[in-house]
Amino acid sequence: MLLRRIAPLSVNPDPLDAAEIPVPVPANGEVLIRVSVCGVCHTDLDEIEGRAVPPRLPLVPGHQVIGRIERLGPGVTGFREGDRVGVAWIFSACGECRYCREGNENLCADFVATGKDVPGGYAEYMVARAAFVHRIPEPFSDVDAAPLLCAGAIGYRSLRLAGIRDGDTLGLAGFGASAHLVLQLIRSIYPRTGVAVFARGDGERAFARELGAAWAGEFQDAPPWKLRAVIDTTPAWAPVLEALKHLEPGGRLVVNAIRKEDADRAVLQTIDYPSQLWMEKEIKSVANVARADVREFLDVAAGLPVRPSTEEFPLHDANAALRGLKNRNIRGAKVLRIRSRVDILG
């Protein structure tokens, strides 16, 4: 499924075209992967609608990829044909700068993004750098594993950056693919932590309570206690300002989003310093993921009862999945099932 031009979904509701393209050939250090499934991420929408740095067009999107190695490129060791692997947002980094040496490849100036800078997983085949693919633990099905590579891994990094301890209070602003995995993780590793969820829809709030949230309300509602940290996973600015009001002194807001929509940027001009930022409150952004985030989260999640709620679409319905995400018709994560090209092209 190819993206050929950048435009809002309101202008072009079917931004991806089914197409035949050559099967890629793995270069030195790369593997060819036959794709089984690929998760659908809000970052895909950011690319398609023009909020992210423009991708190279035409482009195959997708960066939550699960499949099996079809062929090894020259120089690849440690993998065999048939191995089940995943590819995340980080396709590669320079490996030499200070950030890479410290394990923070996500901050590397030469960070290469899967499905943006290089073709991704909305296709039957893709190539990936062998050093940046991830083995998938056996407990996970392909569909369950796909959202863990981005929604789960970025949620895991966000939780680490929030800096909470067991018994602290935590807020989750927005309750989509990432937040519903973070909540499951918290219930397992921080069982005494009370979680407050802020979400727009009744269904999202009910889903949060099903998964163990101690409280769930709308963005403008006040939880029954102040929060040590809040992780924001929304595409908008207004929830950020609302969340700041609920932080305790010295609390931290972690913004888990590559881009925010511009429509409500004006709300930033209404920030009230005494009630929203004073008392040494902090705002910290999350920038992508490093390899270690993905691998650590997969290992942790495999040993816990962390499983995503998913909605599956065939690849040729990728546009419908994107529209559902845009309209915030969300319960967990959306995943594309890759089938034969006969199914794809009809």
C-alpha positions in Angstrom: 0.0 0.0 0.0 1.7 3.2 -1.3 1.5 6.8 0.0 1.9 9.0 -3.1 0.9 12.5 -1.7 0.6 14.3 1.6 -2.9 15.6 2.4 -5.4 15.6 5.4 -7.8 12.6 5.4 -10.6 15.2 5.3 -9.3 16.0 1.8 -8.1 12.6 0.7 -9.9 9.8 2.8 -8.1 7.1 0.9 -4.5 8.1 0.9 -3.0 4.7 0.2 -3.1 2.9 -3.2 -2.7 -0.8 -3.7 0.2 -1.4 -6.0 2.6 -4.0 -7.3 6.3 -3.2 -6.5 9.4 -5.4 -6.8 10.4 -7.6 -3.9 13.4 -5.8 -2.4 16.8 -7.4 -2.3 18.7 -7.4 1.0 21.9 -5.5 1.0 25.0 -6.1 3.1 23.9 -6.5 6.8 20.2 -6.7 5.9 17.5 -9.4 5.9 14.5 -9.8 3.7 11.3 -10.3 5.7 8.0 -11.8 4.5 5.5 -9.7 6.5 2.7 -11.4 8.4 1.1 -8.4 10.1 1.8 -4.7 10.6 0.4 -2.4 13.3 -1.3 0.9 12.5 0.1 3.8 14.5 -0.9 7.5 14.9 2.5 8.4 13.6 1.4 6.9 10.3 -1.3 9.6 10.3 1.2 12.3 11.1 3.2 11.3 8.0 0.2 11.1 5.8 -1.4 14.3 6.9 1.9 16.3 6.9 2.6 16.9 10.6 5.8 15.0 10.5 8.9 15.8 8.5 7.8 14.9 5.0 8.6 11.3 4.0 10.2 10.3 0.7 7.4 9.6 -1.7 6.1 7.3 -2.9 6.4 5.4 0.3 5.2 2.1 2.0 4.3 3.1 5.5 4.3 0.9 8.6 6.7 0.4 11.5 5.2 -2.3 13.8 6.1 -5.2 11.6 6.1 -8.9 12.3 7.2 -11.5 9.9 9.7 -14.3 9.1 13.1 -13.9 7.6 12.9 -15.0 3.9 16.6 -14.4 3.0 19.8 -13.3 4.6 21.9 -10.5 3.0 25.7 -10.7 2.8 27.4 -10.5 6.2 24.4 -11.3 8.3 25.1 -13.6 11.3 23.0 -14.7 14.3 19.8 -15.2 12.2 18.5 -18.0 10.1 15.8 -18.1 7.4 12.5 -18.7 9.0 13.2 -16.9 12.2 10.3 -14.8 13.5 11.3 -11.2 13.9 9.9 -7.7 14.3 10.9 -4.3 13.0 10.1 -1.1 15.0 10.2 2.6 14.3 14.0 2.7 14.6 15.4 1.2 11.4 19.0 2.3 12.0 21.3 4.9 13.6 24.9 5.9 13.1 26.3 3.8 16.0 29.1 6.2 16.6 27.8 9.4 18.2 27.5 10.1 21.9 23.8 9.2 22.0 24.4 5.8 20.2 27.3 5.0 22.5 25.0 5.7 25.5 22.2 3.5 24.2 20.0 6.5 23.3 20.0 5.9 19.5 16.6 7.5 19.4 18.4 10.9 19.8 20.9 10.2 17.0 21.0 12.9 14.3 21.2 10.1 11.7 18.2 8.2 13.1 16.4 6.4 10.2 12.7 5.7 10.7 11.0 2.6 9.3 8.0 3.5 7.1 9.1 7.1 6.7 12.8 7.3 5.6 12.7 3.7 4.2 9.8 1.5 3.1 7.9 -0.1 5.9 5.5 -3.0 6.6 2.3 -2.2 4.7 3.5 -4.7 2.2 4.2 -8.4 1.7 8.0 -8.0 1.9 10.4 -5.5 3.3 14.1 -5.3 4.1 15.6 -4.4 7.5 19.0 -3.9 9.1 19.7 -7.2 10.9 21.2 -5.3 13.8 17.9 -3.6 14.4 15.4 -6.4 14.1 14.0 -8.1 17.2 13.3 -11.7 18.0 9.7 -12.1 19.1 9.1 -14.2 22.3 7.0 -17.3 21.8 4.1 -16.3 24.1 2.9 -13.7 21.6 1.0 -14.3 18.4 1.9 -12.2 15.4 -1.1 -9.9 15.9 -0.4 -9.5 19.6 3.3 -8.8 19.0 2.8 -6.0 16.4 1.6 -3.2 18.7 4.3 -4.1 21.3 7.0 -2.8 18.9 5.8 0.8 19.0 2.8 1.4 21.2 4.2 -0.9 23.8 7.9 0.1 23.6 7.2 3.8 23.5 4.8 3.4 26.4 7.6 1.5 28.3 10.0 4.3 27.6 7.4 6.9 28.7 6.9 5.0 32.0 10.6 4.9 32.7 10.8 8.7 32.0 7.9 9.3 34.3 10.1 8.2 37.1 7.4 6.8 39.4 7.8 4.2 42.1 5.3 1.6 43.3 2.6 3.5 45.3 2.9 6.8 43.4 -0.1 8.0 41.5 -0.1 8.2 37.7 -2.3 9.7 35.1 -2.8 8.5 31.5 -4.2 11.2 29.2 -5.7 9.4 26.3 -6.5 5.7 26.2 -5.5 4.2 22.9 -2.9 1.6 21.8 0.0 2.8 23.9 -1.9 3.8 27.1 -3.9 0.5 27.4 -0.5 -1.4 27.3 1.0 1.0 29.9 -1.9 0.4 32.2 -1.5 -3.4 32.0 2.2 -3.0 32.7 1.6 -0.8 35.7 -0.9 -3.2 37.2 1.8 -5.9 37.1 5.0 -4.1 38.2 3.5 -1.3 40.3 0.5 -3.0 41.9 0.1 -0.2 44.6 0.0 2.6 42.1 -3.4 4.2 41.5 -4.0 5.1 37.9 -6.3 7.8 36.7 -7.3 7.8 33.0 -8.5 10.8 31.1 -10.4 9.9 27.9 -12.9 11.5 25.6 -15.3 8.7 25.1 -17.5 6.6 27.4 -16.2 3.4 25.7 -12.6 4.3 26.3 -13.2 5.2 30.0 -15.1 1.9 30.5 -12.3 0.0 28.9 -9.8 1.7 31.2 -11.8 0.6 34.2 -12.0 -2.9 32.9 -8.2 -3.0 32.7 -7.8 -1.8 36.3 -7.8 2.0 36.3 -8.7 3.3 39.8 -10.5 6.3 38.2 -11.5 7.4 34.7 -13.0 10.7 33.6 -13.1 13.3 30.9 -10.1 15.5 30.3 -11.6 18.5 32.2 -12.5 16.3 35.2 -10.4 16.3 38.3 -9.3 12.9 39.7 -9.7 12.3 43.5 -6.0 12.8 44.2 -3.0 14.7 42.8 -0.8 12.8 40.4 3.0 12.2 40.7 3.2 11.9 36.9 1.0 12.0 33.8 1.8 10.3 30.5 0.0 12.1 27.6 -0.6 10.1 24.5 -3.1 12.4 22.8 -2.6 14.2 19.4 -3.9 17.5 20.9 -2.6 20.3 23.1 -5.6 20.9 25.3 -5.1 17.7 27.3 -1.6 18.7 28.1 -2.8 21.9 29.9 -5.5 20.0 31.7 -3.0 17.4 32.9 -0.7 20.0 34.3 -3.4 21.1 36.7 -3.5 17.7 38.3 0.2 17.2 39.0 1.4 17.4 42.6 4.4 19.7 43.4 7.5 18.4 41.6 5.3 16.2 39.4 6.3 15.4 35.8 4.2 15.4 32.6 5.6 13.1 29.9 4.4 13.9 26.4 4.4 10.7 24.3 3.8 12.1 20.8 6.1 12.8 17.9 3.7 15.6 16.7 0.7 17.4 18.0 -2.2 18.6 15.7 -2.1 22.3 15.0 -5.9 22.9 15.3 -5.8 23.7 19.0 -2.3 25.3 19.2 -3.9 28.5 20.4 -4.8 26.9 23.7 -1.1 27.1 24.6 -1.5 30.9 24.9 -4.0 30.3 27.7 -1.4 28.5 30.0 -1.7 29.7 33.6 1.7 29.6 35.3 0.5 29.5 38.9 -1.9 26.6 38.5 -0.2 24.7 35.7 3.6 25.1 35.9 4.6 26.5 39.3 5.9 24.4 42.2 8.7 22.8 40.1 6.5 20.8 37.8 8.3 19.4 34.8 7.4 18.7 31.1 9.4 16.0 29.3 9.0 14.8 25.8 9.5 11.3 24.5 11.6 11.0 21.3 11.1 7.7 19.4 12.6 4.5 20.8 16.0 2.9 21.1 16.6 -0.8 20.4 16.9 -1.5 24.1 13.4 -0.1 24.8 11.9 -2.6 22.3 13.9 -5.6 23.5 13.5 -4.9 27.2 9.8 -4.4 26.8 9.3 -7.6 24.8 11.2 -9.5 27.5 9.2 -7.9 30.4 5.8 -8.2 28.7 6.4 -11.9 27.8 6.7 -12.7 31.5 3.6 -10.7 32.5 -0.1 -10.8 31.6 0.4 -7.9 29.1 -1.6 -8.5 26.0 -3.0 -5.9 23.6 -6.6 -5.5 22.6 -6.5 -5.5 18.8 -8.8 -4.9 15.8 -7.6 -6.7 12.7 -8.0 -5.4 9.1 -6.8 -7.0 5.8 -4.0 -5.0 4.1 -6.3 -3.7 1.4 -8.5 -2.0 4.1 -5.5 0.0 5.5 -7.4 3.2 4.6 -10.4 2.2 6.7 -8.0 1.5 9.6 -6.5 4.9 9.3 -9.9 6.6 9.1 -10.9 4.8 12.3 -7.8 6.0 14.0 -8.3 9.5 12.8 -11.9 9.5 14.1 -10.6 8.1 17.4 -12.6 5.0 17.0 -10.2 3.2 19.3 -10.2 0.2 21.5 -6.7 -1.0 21.8 -4.6 -1.2 18.6 -5.4 -1.7 14.9 -3.4 -4.3 13.0 -3.1 -5.1 9.3 -3.1 -8.7 8.3 -0.9 -9.2 5.2 -2.3 -11.7 2.7 -1.5 -12.7 -0.8 -1.2 -10.0 -3.6 -4.3 -11.6 -5.2 -6.3 -10.6 -2.1 -4.7 -7.2 -1.9 -5.3 -6.2 -5.5 -8.6 -7.8 -5.8 
